[in-house]
């Protein structure tokens, strides 16, 4: 081991000893992710700022005293590399916040052959969480650990079809239905993750941050129209929208069962009827593993 690696390892050990929380935050280079990263750093957390734009991601990490890691979730190899870097550099992870997401006005396919919305909003966070799962469970032996997934009230107009996860058989219509479906998938993923990690000390939550004025969905004609007619003031600011995320990733206990979906700060927010189907959440999990070529994971023993 090099001197630099020894020094970094020693730093990790020292920080864990004094209770510094390590928070991995994707989608942290803009919007509510950027705001949350700064607030967490001010609270004393060690924040891993994950983004795909090198200039913005590095600038934010430098400004808040965090650490920058680059990954484009439209490339699954980037997700795998990110997980590898995290496992190599950090002995424990206290919070994994899957906040990156996107809405696309036209249907396009990634380099991995998946529809972009499905990959960015569901496959990539599922893969990252799965690759970090053992480290999260190991970390939870010392202190509670959380996985937090950014969902949306758009889940209510989603329509999950296991025979059309890639949205090949239905009209695109600006991508809104596909986006809502991906957020429905986030809620189902969160609930099934909570089930499979029962007894490990790792809890999982999803939430709707509210309608936020950010760069998000810049390719959508509807969002561009909303920006135009309201002068960019049709929703909350990122500062206001980051509140629910901070509540779930902070060090205050969450007073709701693992697997809960929040509509901003309200537990048990309104969801699509499909989100209440335990068999569907299990079937989606299996279909996602198959899409990613992963071996089945059925959960840890509570012992």
N, C-alpha and C positions, 0 to 999 in steps of 0.2 A: 504494500500500500504506500502511495506517495505521501510526502509530508503534508501536502495540501489536503489530500483525502483524509489523513489522520486528523488534521485540524478540524475539518468539517464534521467528521464523525464525533469528535470530542464536543464540538459546539452543539450538535444534535442532542448528545447525552446530557449536557449541562442544561439545555433549554427544557428538555423533558423533565429533568429533576426539579426545576423550579416551577413547573406547571404551565409553561407557555404552550398555548394551543396552536396546532398547525392546521390551517384552513386552506384547502385546495378549492379555488374558485374559477370555474370556466366562464367564458364570456365576460371576462373582467376588464376588457380593454375599452368598454364604452357602456353607456346606459346605467341601469341599476347595478350591474356588476362592478363598474368602476366606483360608484358611490359606496357600495358595500365594502369593497376592498379597502378604501381609505378609512372608513369608519372602524372596520375590524383592526386595522393597523393601529389606529388611535387607542383602541381598547387594549392593545398589547399583544394581539395575536400575531403569529408568524403567517403571513399571507402569501400564498403561491398564486401569482397572477397569471392566468392562462388565457391566451388569445392567439389569433392567427395573424394579426397585423403587427409586425416586429417593432415598428417605430412607436406605435401607441402603447403596446404592451410593455416594452422596455421603459418608456417614459413614465407610465403609471407606477410601475414597480419601483423605479428610482425615486419618484416623488413621495411615495408612502413608506419607503424603506422595506418593501417586500422583495420577492424573488420572481423573476419572469421565466416562464416556459412557453414555448411556441408550439401550437398544434392547429392544423386545419382539420376540422371534423368532417369535412367532405373527402378526406383521405384517411381510411381506416389504419393505414400504416403509421400515420401521424399519431393516432390515438394509441396504438401499441407502443410507439416510441415514447410518448408522454408517460404512459404507465410505467414503462421500464425506467425512465429517468426519476420518476417519483419514488419508486421502490428502492432505487439505488441511493438516492440522496436523503430520504427521510425515514427515520426509524419508526416513526408513528405518524398517523394521520387522524386528527380529531374530527374533522368535518370534510366531507366531499360535497361541494355544491355544484350540481350539474345545471348551469345557468345559460350556456350557449344555446342559441336557437335561431331559426330563420323562417321566413315566409317568402315564397317565390311566385311571381305572376305567371310564369310559364313552366311547364313540366320539363325538367332536364334530368340527366342521369350523371352520377359521379363516375370517377375513374374506377370505382369498385363495382360499377354496374347497378347501383341502387338509385331509386328516385331521391333527389336531394333532400326534400323535406323529411322523408322517412329516415334517411341516414343521419342527417344533422340533429334532428330533434329526438330520435328514438334509438337507432342502432348505435350511434357513437357513445351516448351516455351509458347505455346498457353495457357496451363493451368495456368502457373505462371502469365502470363500477365493478364489473366481473373480474377484471384484471387486478384491481386493488382490493378485492373482497377479503382475502386472507389477511392482508395488512390491517384492514379496518377491524376485523374481528380480533386480531392479536392486540391491537391498540386498546380495544374495549375492555381488556382484562384489567387495565389500570384506571380507566375513566370512561364514562359514556361517550359513544361516537354516533354521529349522525350523517345520513345521506339526505340531501335536500334537492328536490327536482323542481325546476321552474315549469309549471304547467300554465293553464289559462282557462278562463271562463269559456273560451272558444271550444273547449271539449264538448260543450252541450250540443253543438251542431256537427260534431264528428260522426263518422259512420265506419266502424271497424269491420272490415271483411278480411278474414284470414286467407281467403282465396284471391285477394287483391291488395296485398300489403304495399305493393309498388305502384299502385294507382295506374294500372295499365288498362283496366276494363271500364273505367268511368270517365266522364268528361272532366276536364281540369277546372274550368270556370274561375280563373284567377288564382287558384291554389288555396282558397279559404277553407274549403271542405277538407282538403288534404291536411292543411295546417291544424284545423280543429281535431281531426282524427289523430294526428301525431301527439297532440296534447292529451287526448283521451288515453293514448298509449302510455304517456308519462304517468298518468294517475294509476292505470292498471299495473304498470311496472312497479311503481312505488308500493302498492298494496301487496303485490306478490313478493317483492323483496322483503317487506316487513314480515310476512309469513315465514319465509325461508330463513330469516335471520332471528327468529324468535329464540330468546334465551341466550343470545350471544352478547348482549350489551350494545348492539348496533340498532338504532332506530332509523326509520325512513319517513319522510314527509314530502308532500307536494303542495304547491300553492299557486294562486292567481295573484299577480302583483298589482293588477289594475291596468287601465289603459294609460300607457306611458308615452310621452313625447320624446322619442329617440330616433336614431338612424334605422331602427328596426323596420323591416318590411319596405325598404326604400324602393324596391322594384314593383311593389303592388300599386296598380292604378288607384285603388280605393284609398290606400293610405296617403298616396301623393295628393289626392283630391282633398282628403281631410286636412292635410298640412296647408294646402292652398287656401281653402275657404275659411280656416280659423287662424291663419297666420302662425301655424305651428303650436296652437294652444288648445287642441281638442282633448287633451288628457292631462294626467299628472306629470309633474317634472320627474326626472330620474331620482332626485333627492326624496321626493314624496313617495315614489314607487318602491324605493329600496327598503322601506320600513318592514314589510312582511318578511323579506329575505333575511334582514338582520335579526329579526325576532327568532327565526328558526335556526340560524347558524351561530347565534351568540351563545354565551355561556350560562344563560338563564334556562332552567328546565322548561321543556315544552309541556304544557298541561293538556295533553291530548294523546290518545293511544298511537303507537307507531302505525303508520299506514294512512294516517289522516290527511285529507285534502283540505286546505284552507282557502277561503275566498278572502284575500288580504289577511286580516287578523282573525277572521271568524272560522272556527273549526267546523267541519262538516258542510262545506260550501256546496252549492247546487251542482250536480254532475249529470251527465248523460246516463240514461238507464243502463247502458252497457257497462259503465264503470262499477256497477253494483253486482256484476256477475262473476263469482269466484272461479267458475269453470273457464270463462273467457280469459281471465287474467292468467290462469295456468296455461291455457292453450296459446295465448300470445307469447308467453315466456318460452315455451317449447319452439314455437315458430321462429322467434327471434334467434334463439340458439342455433337453429337450423340455418337461418339466413347468414349467420356469422361463422358457420362451420365449427361451432363450439361443442364440447362434450356436455351432456346434461348435468345440471347441478340441482340437487334436490333439497339442499339445506344442511346445516350443521346439527349435530346432536347437542341438546341443551346442556349436557354434561361437559 
